[in-house]
Amino acid sequence: MTPLRMIYLALAIWGAVHPMYWFVSYMRETGTGLSGLIDAWYVNASTTGLTWDLTIAAIALTVWVLAETVQRKAWVNLIAIPATFCIGVSCGLPLYLFLRSR
């Protein structure tokens, strides 16, 4: 495995674990679960803007993954889409770059 692939993999793991730690901490602290977390994304203009920024980035990444997967016929790369929407762009993008760099 090349050093660049190892960096992508490390970033994908970090991008999965680090944000999830904060999400779970918030849900435990407030006791509101996932619905409370989603409500917090829209609590003020700053968080709403960040939410939309990440949503648009996730959609752009999804379009890119789909286009390249169809072109390259590397179907395993599609795993980056649920990783992006279930975990976040911080996991989905480096995961896709890791898979793509095979």
Backbone as ProteinMPNN parsed JSONL, in Angstrom:
{"seq_chain_A": "MTPLRMIYLALAIWGAVHPMYWFVSYMRETGTGLSGLIDAWYVNASTTGLTWDLTIAAIALTVWVLAETVQRKAWVNLIAIPATFCIGVSCGLPLYLFLRSR", "coords_chain_A": {"N_chain_A": [[0.859, -1.177, 0.0], [0.575, 2.17, -0.854], [2.059, 5.195, 0.518], [0.299, 7.38, 0.223], [-2.224, 6.143, -0.062], [-2.395, 5.01, 2.489], [-2.606, 7.318, 4.009], [-5.101, 8.305, 3.082], [-6.746, 6.21, 4.027], [-6.308, 6.408, 6.806], [-7.37, 8.978, 7.238], [-10.038, 8.487, 6.549], [-10.801, 6.718, 8.579], [-10.347, 8.325, 10.842], [-12.152, 10.35, 10.165], [-14.498, 8.986, 10.506], [-14.55, 8.137, 13.202], [-13.947, 10.383, 14.923], [-15.945, 12.554, 14.465], [-18.217, 11.001, 15.118], [-17.827, 10.43, 17.8], [-18.341, 12.951, 18.971], [-21.006, 13.344, 18.172], [-22.343, 11.207, 19.469], [-21.67, 11.818, 22.114], [-23.05, 14.251, 22.422], [-25.715, 13.374, 22.089], [-25.969, 11.651, 24.291], [-25.567, 13.476, 26.374], [-27.721, 15.28, 26.129], [-29.871, 13.584, 25.96], [-31.709, 13.372, 23.935], [-31.52, 11.906, 21.637], [-31.295, 10.941, 18.155], [-33.112, 12.658, 16.845], [-32.959, 14.983, 18.379], [-30.324, 15.691, 17.879], [-30.435, 16.289, 15.146], [-32.221, 18.447, 15.236], [-30.54, 20.262, 16.526], [-28.82, 20.946, 14.524], [-30.009, 23.018, 13.237], [-30.218, 25.178, 14.932], [-29.251, 27.796, 14.928], [-28.222, 30.459, 12.67], [-25.568, 30.002, 11.95], [-25.028, 27.227, 12.418], [-26.968, 26.18, 10.747], [-26.08, 27.093, 8.249], [-23.631, 25.683, 8.092], [-24.619, 23.078, 8.098], [-25.999, 23.03, 5.632], [-23.844, 23.523, 3.934], [-22.288, 21.18, 4.261], [-24.178, 19.318, 3.402], [-24.521, 19.966, 0.69], [-21.909, 19.477, -0.182], [-21.838, 16.713, 0.29], [-23.742, 15.821, -1.546], [-22.516, 16.593, -3.952], [-20.222, 14.968, -3.818], [-21.47, 12.475, -3.958], [-22.556, 12.52, -6.568], [-20.164, 12.582, -8.023], [-18.983, 10.131, -7.213], [-20.891, 8.316, -8.22], [-20.775, 8.876, -11.0], [-18.091, 8.241, -11.66], [-17.985, 5.589, -10.813], [-19.747, 4.267, -12.514], [-18.411, 4.719, -14.918], [-15.873, 3.514, -14.484], [-16.606, 1.036, -13.614], [-16.221, 0.029, -11.062], [-17.649, -1.234, -8.688], [-17.547, -1.572, -5.938], [-16.763, 0.837, -4.925], [-19.029, 2.266, -4.428], [-19.681, 2.081, -1.78], [-18.837, 4.313, -0.505], [-20.879, 6.15, -0.619], [-23.095, 5.511, 1.259], [-21.444, 5.744, 3.505], [-20.847, 8.435, 3.465], [-23.385, 9.684, 3.884], [-24.322, 8.461, 6.22], [-22.294, 8.719, 8.072], [-20.54, 10.929, 7.426], [-19.128, 13.567, 5.358], [-16.512, 13.789, 6.026], [-15.665, 11.215, 6.381], [-16.606, 9.828, 4.112], [-15.417, 11.042, 1.784], [-12.469, 10.727, 2.042], [-12.546, 7.919, 2.182], [-13.574, 7.202, -0.32], [-11.497, 8.222, -1.959], [-9.435, 6.572, -1.1], [-10.405, 4.038, -1.962], [-10.578, 4.527, -4.701], [-7.962, 4.894, -5.442], [-6.809, 2.46, -5.815]], "CA_chain_A": [[0.0, 0.0, 0.0], [1.377, 3.385, -0.962], [1.848, 6.133, 1.635], [-0.894, 8.187, -0.024], [-3.386, 5.307, 0.272], [-2.445, 4.894, 3.953], [-3.12, 8.602, 4.502], [-6.545, 8.303, 2.815], [-7.39, 5.274, 4.952], [-6.256, 7.007, 8.147], [-8.332, 10.088, 7.273], [-11.386, 7.907, 6.546], [-11.053, 6.2, 9.925], [-10.468, 9.498, 11.709], [-13.394, 11.02, 9.796], [-15.622, 8.208, 11.027], [-14.52, 8.033, 14.662], [-13.938, 11.669, 15.624], [-17.275, 13.185, 14.513], [-19.18, 10.139, 15.795], [-17.612, 10.641, 19.241], [-19.049, 14.17, 19.379], [-22.447, 13.128, 17.995], [-22.813, 10.332, 20.548], [-21.554, 12.592, 23.362], [-24.157, 15.208, 22.458], [-26.985, 12.664, 22.301], [-25.98, 11.189, 25.686], [-25.671, 14.644, 27.247], [-29.055, 15.873, 26.07], [-30.895, 12.544, 26.069], [-32.746, 13.575, 22.923], [-31.349, 10.975, 20.531], [-30.992, 11.446, 16.818], [-33.978, 13.797, 16.508], [-32.387, 16.158, 19.043], [-29.107, 16.053, 17.153], [-30.854, 16.946, 13.898], [-32.752, 19.76, 15.624], [-29.414, 21.134, 16.868], [-28.184, 21.4, 13.277], [-30.737, 24.198, 12.748], [-30.485, 26.024, 16.091], [-28.968, 29.192, 14.577], [-27.805, 30.641, 11.272], [-24.237, 29.42, 11.762], [-25.124, 25.773, 12.287], [-27.761, 25.904, 9.55], [-25.184, 27.28, 7.107], [-22.7, 24.564, 8.071], [-25.392, 21.904, 7.694], [-26.218, 23.09, 4.186], [-22.536, 23.394, 3.3], [-21.931, 19.764, 4.252], [-25.155, 18.601, 2.59], [-24.179, 20.206, -0.711], [-20.666, 18.738, -0.431], [-22.19, 15.291, 0.241], [-24.427, 15.581, -2.824], [-21.49, 16.681, -5.0], [-19.418, 13.756, -3.718], [-22.297, 11.377, -4.445], [-22.595, 12.608, -8.037], [-18.831, 12.194, -8.498], [-18.831, 8.688, -6.993], [-21.749, 7.613, -9.175], [-20.264, 9.052, -12.363], [-16.855, 7.483, -11.839], [-18.247, 4.166, -10.625], [-20.323, 3.767, -13.767], [-17.36, 4.771, -15.933], [-14.8, 2.552, -14.165], [-17.239, -0.222, -13.232], [-15.656, -0.386, -9.771], [-18.882, -1.132, -7.922], [-17.275, -1.512, -4.498], [-16.6, 2.247, -4.558], [-20.324, 2.814, -4.018], [-19.764, 2.071, -0.318], [-18.553, 5.672, -0.03], [-22.128, 6.933, -0.54], [-23.691, 5.413, 2.609], [-20.497, 6.268, 4.497], [-20.989, 9.894, 3.448], [-24.651, 10.14, 4.454], [-24.527, 7.91, 7.565], [-21.225, 9.175, 8.959], [-20.239, 12.306, 7.059], [-18.192, 13.821, 4.268], [-15.163, 13.585, 6.568], [-15.359, 9.798, 6.2], [-16.922, 9.394, 2.751], [-14.457, 11.519, 0.778], [-11.209, 9.983, 2.067], [-12.805, 6.517, 1.869], [-13.653, 7.087, -1.774], [-10.154, 8.415, -2.508], [-8.713, 5.336, -0.797], [-10.866, 2.993, -2.87], [-10.303, 4.939, -6.075], [-6.53, 4.88, -5.719], [-6.355, 1.08, -5.974]], "C_chain_A": [[0.902, 1.235, 0.0], [1.127, 4.298, 0.243], [0.588, 6.985, 1.453], [-2.159, 7.404, 0.308], [-3.522, 5.159, 1.782], [-2.982, 6.181, 4.583], [-4.627, 8.68, 4.281], [-7.283, 7.399, 3.79], [-7.414, 5.835, 6.367], [-7.257, 8.153, 8.278], [-9.765, 9.574, 7.287], [-11.748, 7.387, 7.933], [-11.235, 7.351, 10.912], [-11.791, 10.214, 11.444], [-14.634, 10.264, 10.224], [-15.69, 8.283, 12.549], [-14.683, 9.383, 15.35], [-15.313, 12.362, 15.623], [-18.297, 12.342, 15.27], [-19.052, 10.254, 17.311], [-18.426, 11.85, 19.715], [-20.557, 14.028, 19.228], [-23.013, 12.302, 19.142], [-22.734, 11.059, 21.891], [-22.716, 13.566, 23.505], [-25.48, 14.5, 22.76], [-27.087, 12.118, 23.721], [-26.221, 12.345, 26.644], [-27.09, 15.193, 27.292], [-30.171, 14.844, 26.243], [-31.977, 12.637, 25.016], [-32.622, 12.633, 21.735], [-31.067, 11.672, 19.214], [-31.847, 12.655, 16.446], [-33.467, 15.084, 17.157], [-31.122, 16.638, 18.366], [-29.463, 16.79, 15.866], [-31.444, 18.323, 14.186], [-31.626, 20.748, 15.913], [-28.702, 21.661, 15.63], [-28.811, 22.699, 12.771], [-31.023, 25.194, 13.864], [-30.187, 27.502, 15.828], [-28.441, 29.262, 13.145], [-26.452, 29.996, 10.983], [-24.306, 27.91, 11.553], [-25.955, 25.38, 11.069], [-26.896, 26.049, 8.301], [-24.192, 26.133, 6.975], [-23.398, 23.28, 7.631], [-25.607, 21.883, 6.194], [-24.912, 22.963, 3.412], [-22.146, 21.92, 3.182], [-22.907, 18.937, 3.422], [-24.841, 18.752, 1.106], [-22.891, 19.476, -1.079], [-20.951, 17.238, -0.543], [-22.882, 14.941, -1.072], [-23.423, 15.623, -3.97], [-20.602, 15.43, -4.996], [-20.191, 12.554, -4.258], [-22.365, 11.362, -5.963], [-21.262, 12.147, -8.621], [-18.623, 10.681, -8.369], [-19.656, 7.909, -8.014], [-21.194, 7.688, -10.592], [-19.016, 8.209, -12.594], [-17.062, 5.986, -11.667], [-18.827, 3.558, -11.891], [-19.242, 3.707, -14.848], [-16.309, 3.681, -15.712], [-15.314, 1.151, -13.871], [-16.587, -0.829, -11.977], [-16.76, -0.253, -8.729], [-18.658, -1.05, -6.417], [-17.122, -0.062, -4.019], [-17.903, 2.89, -4.104], [-20.498, 2.828, -2.502], [-19.482, 3.458, 0.266], [-19.834, 6.504, 0.111], [-22.816, 6.749, 0.817], [-22.752, 5.901, 3.704], [-20.629, 7.781, 4.601], [-22.257, 10.337, 4.165], [-24.922, 9.594, 5.855], [-23.488, 8.404, 8.56], [-20.894, 10.629, 8.671], [-19.25, 12.38, 5.912], [-16.764, 13.563, 4.744], [-14.74, 12.122, 6.51], [-15.522, 9.395, 4.735], [-15.902, 9.808, 1.708], [-13.122, 10.785, 0.869], [-11.391, 8.487, 1.799], [-12.871, 6.308, 0.363], [-12.281, 7.256, -2.422], [-9.279, 7.198, -2.258], [-9.105, 4.241, -1.783], [-10.498, 3.278, -4.318], [-8.831, 4.785, -6.424], [-5.951, 3.466, -5.811], [-5.66, 0.887, -7.295]], "O_chain_A": [[1.865, 1.32, 0.762], [0.097, 4.183, 0.908], [-0.11, 7.276, 2.424], [-3.08, 7.959, 0.907], [-4.635, 5.179, 2.308], [-3.721, 6.138, 5.567], [-5.362, 9.075, 5.187], [-8.328, 7.776, 4.322], [-8.432, 5.747, 7.053], [-7.919, 8.287, 9.307], [-10.622, 10.151, 7.956], [-12.866, 7.589, 8.406], [-12.165, 7.347, 11.718], [-12.471, 10.635, 12.379], [-15.716, 10.845, 10.297], [-16.766, 8.471, 13.117], [-15.486, 9.506, 16.275], [-15.801, 12.725, 16.693], [-19.145, 12.882, 15.979], [-20.051, 10.184, 18.027], [-19.115, 11.781, 20.733], [-21.312, 14.533, 20.06], [-24.042, 12.654, 19.719], [-23.637, 10.928, 22.717], [-23.298, 13.692, 24.582], [-26.267, 14.966, 23.585], [-28.172, 12.117, 24.302], [-26.98, 12.219, 27.605], [-27.601, 15.531, 28.36], [-31.287, 15.193, 26.629], [-33.048, 12.051, 25.173], [-33.53, 12.566, 20.906], [-30.658, 12.832, 19.172], [-31.356, 13.58, 15.8], [-33.536, 16.154, 16.553], [-30.868, 17.84, 18.283], [-28.851, 17.807, 15.541], [-31.184, 19.27, 13.444], [-31.736, 21.931, 15.588], [-28.054, 22.706, 15.681], [-28.206, 23.403, 11.963], [-31.968, 25.976, 13.763], [-30.806, 28.371, 16.442], [-28.241, 28.235, 12.497], [-26.225, 29.498, 9.88], [-23.71, 27.38, 10.616], [-25.679, 24.365, 10.43], [-26.971, 25.218, 7.395], [-23.937, 25.66, 5.867], [-22.832, 22.488, 6.878], [-25.423, 20.851, 5.549], [-24.884, 22.354, 2.342], [-21.723, 21.471, 2.117], [-22.504, 17.953, 2.8], [-24.89, 17.779, 0.354], [-22.789, 18.916, -2.17], [-20.363, 16.564, -1.388], [-22.632, 13.88, -1.644], [-23.473, 14.78, -4.866], [-20.273, 14.898, -6.056], [-19.618, 11.707, -4.943], [-22.244, 10.303, -6.578], [-21.236, 11.405, -9.603], [-18.147, 10.032, -9.301], [-19.166, 6.946, -8.605], [-21.147, 6.682, -11.3], [-18.902, 7.536, -13.619], [-16.378, 5.192, -12.314], [-18.441, 2.46, -12.293], [-19.177, 2.74, -15.607], [-15.907, 3.004, -16.658], [-14.547, 0.189, -13.878], [-16.432, -2.045, -11.866], [-16.802, 0.721, -7.978], [-19.499, -0.511, -5.696], [-17.33, 0.228, -2.841], [-17.888, 3.942, -3.464], [-21.379, 3.521, -1.992], [-19.851, 3.739, 1.406], [-19.863, 7.463, 0.883], [-23.102, 7.746, 1.479], [-23.208, 6.419, 4.723], [-20.534, 8.346, 5.691], [-22.216, 11.267, 4.971], [-25.68, 10.204, 6.61], [-23.765, 8.499, 9.756], [-20.958, 11.472, 9.566], [-18.621, 11.388, 5.545], [-15.907, 13.163, 3.957], [-13.546, 11.831, 6.586], [-14.671, 8.699, 4.183], [-15.553, 9.012, 0.836], [-12.666, 10.255, -0.144], [-10.494, 7.848, 1.248], [-12.298, 5.357, -0.167], [-11.938, 6.511, -3.34], [-8.47, 6.83, -3.109], [-8.24, 3.591, -2.371], [-10.147, 2.367, -5.069], [-8.491, 4.567, -7.587], [-4.733, 3.299, -5.878], [-5.21, -0.218, -7.6]]}, "name": "protein", "num_of_chains": 1, "seq": "MTPLRMIYLALAIWGAVHPMYWFVSYMRETGTGLSGLIDAWYVNASTTGLTWDLTIAAIALTVWVLAETVQRKAWVNLIAIPATFCIGVSCGLPLYLFLRSR"}
